[in-house]
Amino acid sequence: MSAPFHRFNVFGRTVLIQREAGLWQAYAVGLDGKRSPAGFVVPDFIEVDEMEQYLFDLFHESATPGNGDVRRIE
C-alpha cells in the first residue's frame, strides 16, 4: 500500500507531495498524469497543514494574473 499523497495546484502546475520513508518527496504531474521528480525539497519538519503556505512562499514569483494562488486539489 502506498503512502497517502497531497496534490496541489501551484500557480497552474500540479504538484504531488508524498511521505516516503519519513521524508517528503515532491513530484510534478504532467498533463498525461505521469509523475516526475519536481526538483525542489520540502523540509521534513513542514506539517501537512503548512504545505500550501510553504509552496506559496517557495514559488510566489511564478504567480500570474490567471494563476495567482496555491490550493489543495481534492
Jmol script that loads the backbone (N, CA, C; Angstrom):
load data "model"
ATOM      1  N   MET A   1       0.844  -1.184   0.000  1.00  0.00           N
ATOM      2  CA  MET A   1       0.000   0.000   0.000  1.00  0.00           C
ATOM      3  C   MET A   1       0.885   1.241   0.000  1.00  0.00           C
ATOM      4  N   SER A   2       0.582   2.187  -0.858  1.00  0.00           N
ATOM      5  CA  SER A   2       1.400   3.387  -0.936  1.00  0.00           C
ATOM      6  C   SER A   2       0.969   4.404   0.116  1.00  0.00           C
ATOM      7  N   ALA A   3       1.875   5.295   0.440  1.00  0.00           N
ATOM      8  CA  ALA A   3       1.600   6.329   1.430  1.00  0.00           C
ATOM      9  C   ALA A   3       0.599   7.325   0.860  1.00  0.00           C
ATOM     10  N   PRO A   4      -0.209   7.949   1.724  1.00  0.00           N
ATOM     11  CA  PRO A   4      -1.133   8.967   1.223  1.00  0.00           C
ATOM     12  C   PRO A   4      -0.367  10.125   0.590  1.00  0.00           C
ATOM     13  N   PHE A   5      -0.981  10.736  -0.394  1.00  0.00           N
ATOM     14  CA  PHE A   5      -0.342  11.856  -1.059  1.00  0.00           C
ATOM     15  C   PHE A   5      -1.237  13.081  -0.964  1.00  0.00           C
ATOM     16  N   HIS A   6      -0.623  14.220  -1.204  1.00  0.00           N
ATOM     17  CA  HIS A   6      -1.305  15.504  -1.161  1.00  0.00           C
ATOM     18  C   HIS A   6      -1.037  16.183  -2.498  1.00  0.00           C
ATOM     19  N   ARG A   7      -2.113  16.554  -3.179  1.00  0.00           N
ATOM     20  CA  ARG A   7      -1.986  17.149  -4.511  1.00  0.00           C
ATOM     21  C   ARG A   7      -2.321  18.636  -4.415  1.00  0.00           C
ATOM     22  N   PHE A   8      -1.511  19.463  -5.091  1.00  0.00           N
ATOM     23  CA  PHE A   8      -1.685  20.913  -5.052  1.00  0.00           C
ATOM     24  C   PHE A   8      -1.603  21.492  -6.452  1.00  0.00           C
ATOM     25  N   ASN A   9      -2.380  22.547  -6.679  1.00  0.00           N
ATOM     26  CA  ASN A   9      -2.215  23.388  -7.854  1.00  0.00           C
ATOM     27  C   ASN A   9      -1.311  24.524  -7.395  1.00  0.00           C
ATOM     28  N   VAL A  10      -0.119  24.580  -7.942  1.00  0.00           N
ATOM     29  CA  VAL A  10       0.871  25.583  -7.554  1.00  0.00           C
ATOM     30  C   VAL A  10       1.042  26.539  -8.735  1.00  0.00           C
ATOM     31  N   PHE A  11       0.280  27.619  -8.718  1.00  0.00           N
ATOM     32  CA  PHE A  11       0.331  28.617  -9.785  1.00  0.00           C
ATOM     33  C   PHE A  11       0.180  27.975 -11.158  1.00  0.00           C
ATOM     34  N   GLY A  12      -0.785  27.057 -11.271  1.00  0.00           N
ATOM     35  CA  GLY A  12      -1.093  26.426 -12.548  1.00  0.00           C
ATOM     36  C   GLY A  12      -0.391  25.101 -12.809  1.00  0.00           C
ATOM     37  N   ARG A  13       0.543  24.716 -11.957  1.00  0.00           N
ATOM     38  CA  ARG A  13       1.238  23.425 -12.097  1.00  0.00           C
ATOM     39  C   ARG A  13       0.707  22.464 -11.048  1.00  0.00           C
ATOM     40  N   THR A  14       0.548  21.209 -11.413  1.00  0.00           N
ATOM     41  CA  THR A  14       0.101  20.208 -10.448  1.00  0.00           C
ATOM     42  C   THR A  14       1.319  19.561  -9.805  1.00  0.00           C
ATOM     43  N   VAL A  15       1.323  19.584  -8.469  1.00  0.00           N
ATOM     44  CA  VAL A  15       2.421  19.016  -7.680  1.00  0.00           C
ATOM     45  C   VAL A  15       1.833  18.014  -6.703  1.00  0.00           C
ATOM     46  N   LEU A  16       2.467  16.873  -6.589  1.00  0.00           N
ATOM     47  CA  LEU A  16       2.066  15.838  -5.650  1.00  0.00           C
ATOM     48  C   LEU A  16       3.157  15.714  -4.594  1.00  0.00           C
ATOM     49  N   ILE A  17       2.769  15.762  -3.329  1.00  0.00           N
ATOM     50  CA  ILE A  17       3.719  15.637  -2.211  1.00  0.00           C
ATOM     51  C   ILE A  17       3.352  14.369  -1.441  1.00  0.00           C
ATOM     52  N   GLN A  18       4.343  13.545  -1.151  1.00  0.00           N
ATOM     53  CA  GLN A  18       4.095  12.263  -0.502  1.00  0.00           C
ATOM     54  C   GLN A  18       5.212  11.956   0.484  1.00  0.00           C
ATOM     55  N   ARG A  19       4.849  11.356   1.631  1.00  0.00           N
ATOM     56  CA  ARG A  19       5.851  10.892   2.596  1.00  0.00           C
ATOM     57  C   ARG A  19       6.355   9.537   2.150  1.00  0.00           C
ATOM     58  N   GLU A  20       7.675   9.420   2.045  1.00  0.00           N
ATOM     59  CA  GLU A  20       8.301   8.149   1.702  1.00  0.00           C
ATOM     60  C   GLU A  20       9.469   7.948   2.647  1.00  0.00           C
ATOM     61  N   ALA A  21       9.399   6.895   3.424  1.00  0.00           N
ATOM     62  CA  ALA A  21      10.440   6.585   4.409  1.00  0.00           C
ATOM     63  C   ALA A  21      10.693   7.773   5.341  1.00  0.00           C
ATOM     64  N   GLY A  22       9.620   8.451   5.727  1.00  0.00           N
ATOM     65  CA  GLY A  22       9.734   9.552   6.678  1.00  0.00           C
ATOM     66  C   GLY A  22      10.141  10.885   6.080  1.00  0.00           C
ATOM     67  N   LEU A  23      10.368  10.939   4.774  1.00  0.00           N
ATOM     68  CA  LEU A  23      10.784  12.167   4.100  1.00  0.00           C
ATOM     69  C   LEU A  23       9.713  12.598   3.112  1.00  0.00           C
ATOM     70  N   TRP A  24       9.563  13.909   2.933  1.00  0.00           N
ATOM     71  CA  TRP A  24       8.657  14.407   1.901  1.00  0.00           C
ATOM     72  C   TRP A  24       9.326  14.268   0.540  1.00  0.00           C
ATOM     73  N   GLN A  25       8.577  13.771  -0.412  1.00  0.00           N
ATOM     74  CA  GLN A  25       9.022  13.690  -1.801  1.00  0.00           C
ATOM     75  C   GLN A  25       8.044  14.501  -2.636  1.00  0.00           C
ATOM     76  N   ALA A  26       8.557  15.300  -3.550  1.00  0.00           N
ATOM     77  CA  ALA A  26       7.721  16.155  -4.388  1.00  0.00           C
ATOM     78  C   ALA A  26       7.823  15.685  -5.837  1.00  0.00           C
ATOM     79  N   TYR A  27       6.658  15.603  -6.487  1.00  0.00           N
ATOM     80  CA  TYR A  27       6.592  15.178  -7.878  1.00  0.00           C
ATOM     81  C   TYR A  27       5.791  16.183  -8.694  1.00  0.00           C
ATOM     82  N   ALA A  28       6.263  16.451  -9.891  1.00  0.00           N
ATOM     83  CA  ALA A  28       5.487  17.218 -10.862  1.00  0.00           C
ATOM     84  C   ALA A  28       4.587  16.217 -11.580  1.00  0.00           C
ATOM     85  N   VAL A  29       3.346  16.610 -11.817  1.00  0.00           N
ATOM     86  CA  VAL A  29       2.404  15.739 -12.516  1.00  0.00           C
ATOM     87  C   VAL A  29       2.134  16.355 -13.882  1.00  0.00           C
ATOM     88  N   GLY A  30       2.461  15.605 -14.935  1.00  0.00           N
ATOM     89  CA  GLY A  30       2.284  16.099 -16.290  1.00  0.00           C
ATOM     90  C   GLY A  30       0.837  16.021 -16.737  1.00  0.00           C
ATOM     91  N   LEU A  31       0.545  16.595 -17.896  1.00  0.00           N
ATOM     92  CA  LEU A  31      -0.803  16.560 -18.450  1.00  0.00           C
ATOM     93  C   LEU A  31      -1.279  15.138 -18.719  1.00  0.00           C
ATOM     94  N   ASP A  32      -0.317  14.232 -18.918  1.00  0.00           N
ATOM     95  CA  ASP A  32      -0.650  12.830 -19.150  1.00  0.00           C
ATOM     96  C   ASP A  32      -0.820  12.050 -17.846  1.00  0.00           C
ATOM     97  N   GLY A  33      -0.655  12.729 -16.700  1.00  0.00           N
ATOM     98  CA  GLY A  33      -0.806  12.091 -15.389  1.00  0.00           C
ATOM     99  C   GLY A  33       0.451  11.435 -14.865  1.00  0.00           C
ATOM    100  N   LYS A  34       1.514  11.428 -15.655  1.00  0.00           N
ATOM    101  CA  LYS A  34       2.756  10.804 -15.208  1.00  0.00           C
ATOM    102  C   LYS A  34       3.492  11.720 -14.239  1.00  0.00           C
ATOM    103  N   ARG A  35       4.124  11.094 -13.239  1.00  0.00           N
ATOM    104  CA  ARG A  35       4.881  11.840 -12.227  1.00  0.00           C
ATOM    105  C   ARG A  35       6.364  11.814 -12.549  1.00  0.00           C
ATOM    106  N   SER A  36       7.018  12.935 -12.215  1.00  0.00           N
ATOM    107  CA  SER A  36       8.472  13.011 -12.312  1.00  0.00           C
ATOM    108  C   SER A  36       8.957  13.846 -11.134  1.00  0.00           C
ATOM    109  N   PRO A  37      10.218  13.678 -10.726  1.00  0.00           N
ATOM    110  CA  PRO A  37      10.715  14.485  -9.609  1.00  0.00           C
ATOM    111  C   PRO A  37      10.499  15.971  -9.886  1.00  0.00           C
ATOM    112  N   ALA A  38      10.014  16.692  -8.876  1.00  0.00           N
ATOM    113  CA  ALA A  38       9.643  18.100  -9.054  1.00  0.00           C
ATOM    114  C   ALA A  38      10.840  19.040  -9.009  1.00  0.00           C
ATOM    115  N   GLY A  39      11.970  18.596  -8.491  1.00  0.00           N
ATOM    116  CA  GLY A  39      13.159  19.436  -8.490  1.00  0.00           C
ATOM    117  C   GLY A  39      13.235  20.426  -7.341  1.00  0.00           C
ATOM    118  N   PHE A  40      12.469  20.213  -6.291  1.00  0.00           N
ATOM    119  CA  PHE A  40      12.583  21.042  -5.100  1.00  0.00           C
ATOM    120  C   PHE A  40      12.402  20.157  -3.875  1.00  0.00           C
ATOM    121  N   VAL A  41      12.814  20.671  -2.731  1.00  0.00           N
ATOM    122  CA  VAL A  41      12.786  19.912  -1.479  1.00  0.00           C
ATOM    123  C   VAL A  41      11.760  20.512  -0.537  1.00  0.00           C
ATOM    124  N   VAL A  42      11.008  19.640   0.109  1.00  0.00           N
ATOM    125  CA  VAL A  42      10.132  20.056   1.194  1.00  0.00           C
ATOM    126  C   VAL A  42      10.790  19.555   2.479  1.00  0.00           C
ATOM    127  N   PRO A  43      11.167  20.462   3.377  1.00  0.00           N
ATOM    128  CA  PRO A  43      11.813  20.026   4.617  1.00  0.00           C
ATOM    129  C   PRO A  43      10.903  19.092   5.422  1.00  0.00           C
ATOM    130  N   ASP A  44      11.521  18.146   6.095  1.00  0.00           N
ATOM    131  CA  ASP A  44      10.776  17.144   6.856  1.00  0.00           C
ATOM    132  C   ASP A  44       9.919  17.742   7.957  1.00  0.00           C
ATOM    133  N   PHE A  45      10.298  18.909   8.487  1.00  0.00           N
ATOM    134  CA  PHE A  45       9.558  19.491   9.606  1.00  0.00           C
ATOM    135  C   PHE A  45       8.271  20.196   9.174  1.00  0.00           C
ATOM    136  N   ILE A  46       8.056  20.371   7.863  1.00  0.00           N
ATOM    137  CA  ILE A  46       6.826  21.000   7.381  1.00  0.00           C
ATOM    138  C   ILE A  46       5.667  20.031   7.625  1.00  0.00           C
ATOM    139  N   GLU A  47       4.617  20.523   8.266  1.00  0.00           N
ATOM    140  CA  GLU A  47       3.427  19.722   8.518  1.00  0.00           C
ATOM    141  C   GLU A  47       2.481  19.842   7.325  1.00  0.00           C
ATOM    142  N   VAL A  48       1.589  18.883   7.180  1.00  0.00           N
ATOM    143  CA  VAL A  48       0.652  18.883   6.064  1.00  0.00           C
ATOM    144  C   VAL A  48      -0.153  20.179   6.016  1.00  0.00           C
ATOM    145  N   ASP A  49      -0.603  20.673   7.169  1.00  0.00           N
ATOM    146  CA  ASP A  49      -1.420  21.885   7.182  1.00  0.00           C
ATOM    147  C   ASP A  49      -0.609  23.148   6.891  1.00  0.00           C
ATOM    148  N   GLU A  50       0.708  23.049   6.799  1.00  0.00           N
ATOM    149  CA  GLU A  50       1.578  24.170   6.443  1.00  0.00           C
ATOM    150  C   GLU A  50       2.032  24.115   4.978  1.00  0.00           C
ATOM    151  N   MET A  51       1.660  23.041   4.287  1.00  0.00           N
ATOM    152  CA  MET A  51       2.198  22.785   2.948  1.00  0.00           C
ATOM    153  C   MET A  51       1.795  23.859   1.939  1.00  0.00           C
ATOM    154  N   GLU A  52       0.539  24.289   1.920  1.00  0.00           N
ATOM    155  CA  GLU A  52       0.116  25.316   0.965  1.00  0.00           C
ATOM    156  C   GLU A  52       0.930  26.596   1.134  1.00  0.00           C
ATOM    157  N   GLN A  53       1.109  27.029   2.380  1.00  0.00           N
ATOM    158  CA  GLN A  53       1.871  28.260   2.626  1.00  0.00           C
ATOM    159  C   GLN A  53       3.330  28.076   2.231  1.00  0.00           C
ATOM    160  N   TYR A  54       3.908  26.910   2.519  1.00  0.00           N
ATOM    161  CA  TYR A  54       5.300  26.649   2.132  1.00  0.00           C
ATOM    162  C   TYR A  54       5.456  26.730   0.615  1.00  0.00           C
ATOM    163  N   LEU A  55       4.551  26.082  -0.123  1.00  0.00           N
ATOM    164  CA  LEU A  55       4.627  26.099  -1.580  1.00  0.00           C
ATOM    165  C   LEU A  55       4.414  27.507  -2.126  1.00  0.00           C
ATOM    166  N   PHE A  56       3.503  28.264  -1.518  1.00  0.00           N
ATOM    167  CA  PHE A  56       3.290  29.649  -1.934  1.00  0.00           C
ATOM    168  C   PHE A  56       4.571  30.455  -1.750  1.00  0.00           C
ATOM    169  N   ASP A  57       5.184  30.341  -0.580  1.00  0.00           N
ATOM    170  CA  ASP A  57       6.413  31.087  -0.290  1.00  0.00           C
ATOM    171  C   ASP A  57       7.547  30.687  -1.245  1.00  0.00           C
ATOM    172  N   LEU A  58       7.626  29.411  -1.575  1.00  0.00           N
ATOM    173  CA  LEU A  58       8.691  28.911  -2.433  1.00  0.00           C
ATOM    174  C   LEU A  58       8.524  29.360  -3.888  1.00  0.00           C
ATOM    175  N   PHE A  59       7.281  29.417  -4.357  1.00  0.00           N
ATOM    176  CA  PHE A  59       7.035  29.657  -5.784  1.00  0.00           C
ATOM    177  C   PHE A  59       6.269  30.942  -6.078  1.00  0.00           C
ATOM    178  N   HIS A  60       6.186  31.874  -5.151  1.00  0.00           N
ATOM    179  CA  HIS A  60       5.368  33.072  -5.352  1.00  0.00           C
ATOM    180  C   HIS A  60       5.771  33.878  -6.589  1.00  0.00           C
ATOM    181  N   GLU A  61       7.004  33.765  -7.020  1.00  0.00           N
ATOM    182  CA  GLU A  61       7.435  34.508  -8.213  1.00  0.00           C
ATOM    183  C   GLU A  61       6.850  33.918  -9.495  1.00  0.00           C
ATOM    184  N   SER A  62       6.240  32.743  -9.406  1.00  0.00           N
ATOM    185  CA  SER A  62       5.597  32.119 -10.566  1.00  0.00           C
ATOM    186  C   SER A  62       4.155  32.570 -10.746  1.00  0.00           C
ATOM    187  N   ALA A  63       3.658  33.403  -9.842  1.00  0.00           N
ATOM    188  CA  ALA A  63       2.271  33.854  -9.910  1.00  0.00           C
ATOM    189  C   ALA A  63       2.038  34.679 -11.167  1.00  0.00           C
ATOM    190  N   THR A  64       0.874  34.492 -11.773  1.00  0.00           N
ATOM    191  CA  THR A  64       0.439  35.287 -12.919  1.00  0.00           C
ATOM    192  C   THR A  64      -0.979  35.769 -12.624  1.00  0.00           C
ATOM    193  N   PRO A  65      -1.482  36.742 -13.378  1.00  0.00           N
ATOM    194  CA  PRO A  65      -2.856  37.195 -13.126  1.00  0.00           C
ATOM    195  C   PRO A  65      -3.888  36.063 -13.204  1.00  0.00           C
ATOM    196  N   GLY A  66      -3.659  35.075 -14.059  1.00  0.00           N
ATOM    197  CA  GLY A  66      -4.597  33.960 -14.178  1.00  0.00           C
ATOM    198  C   GLY A  66      -4.336  32.822 -13.220  1.00  0.00           C
ATOM    199  N   ASN A  67      -3.144  32.741 -12.661  1.00  0.00           N
ATOM    200  CA  ASN A  67      -2.770  31.668 -11.729  1.00  0.00           C
ATOM    201  C   ASN A  67      -2.029  32.292 -10.560  1.00  0.00           C
ATOM    202  N   GLY A  68      -2.785  32.874  -9.638  1.00  0.00           N
ATOM    203  CA  GLY A  68      -2.161  33.625  -8.561  1.00  0.00           C
ATOM    204  C   GLY A  68      -2.246  32.992  -7.201  1.00  0.00           C
ATOM    205  N   ASP A  69      -2.367  31.663  -7.147  1.00  0.00           N
ATOM    206  CA  ASP A  69      -2.534  31.063  -5.829  1.00  0.00           C
ATOM    207  C   ASP A  69      -2.045  29.620  -5.819  1.00  0.00           C
ATOM    208  N   VAL A  70      -1.927  29.108  -4.607  1.00  0.00           N
ATOM    209  CA  VAL A  70      -1.641  27.690  -4.376  1.00  0.00           C
ATOM    210  C   VAL A  70      -2.856  27.144  -3.646  1.00  0.00           C
ATOM    211  N   ARG A  71      -3.373  26.019  -4.136  1.00  0.00           N
ATOM    212  CA  ARG A  71      -4.519  25.417  -3.464  1.00  0.00           C
ATOM    213  C   ARG A  71      -4.440  23.907  -3.523  1.00  0.00           C
ATOM    214  N   ARG A  72      -4.999  23.296  -2.504  1.00  0.00           N
ATOM    215  CA  ARG A  72      -5.051  21.836  -2.438  1.00  0.00           C
ATOM    216  C   ARG A  72      -6.070  21.338  -3.459  1.00  0.00           C
ATOM    217  N   ILE A  73      -5.742  20.259  -4.124  1.00  0.00           N
ATOM    218  CA  ILE A  73      -6.654  19.595  -5.051  1.00  0.00           C
ATOM    219  C   ILE A  73      -7.153  18.333  -4.369  1.00  0.00           C
ATOM    220  N   GLU A  74      -8.431  18.209  -4.243  1.00  0.00           N
ATOM    221  CA  GLU A  74      -9.004  17.012  -3.592  1.00  0.00           C
ATOM    222  C   GLU A  74      -9.100  15.858  -4.553  1.00  0.00           C
TER     223      GLU A  74
END
end "model"
wireframe off; spacefill off
backbone 0.3
color backbone group
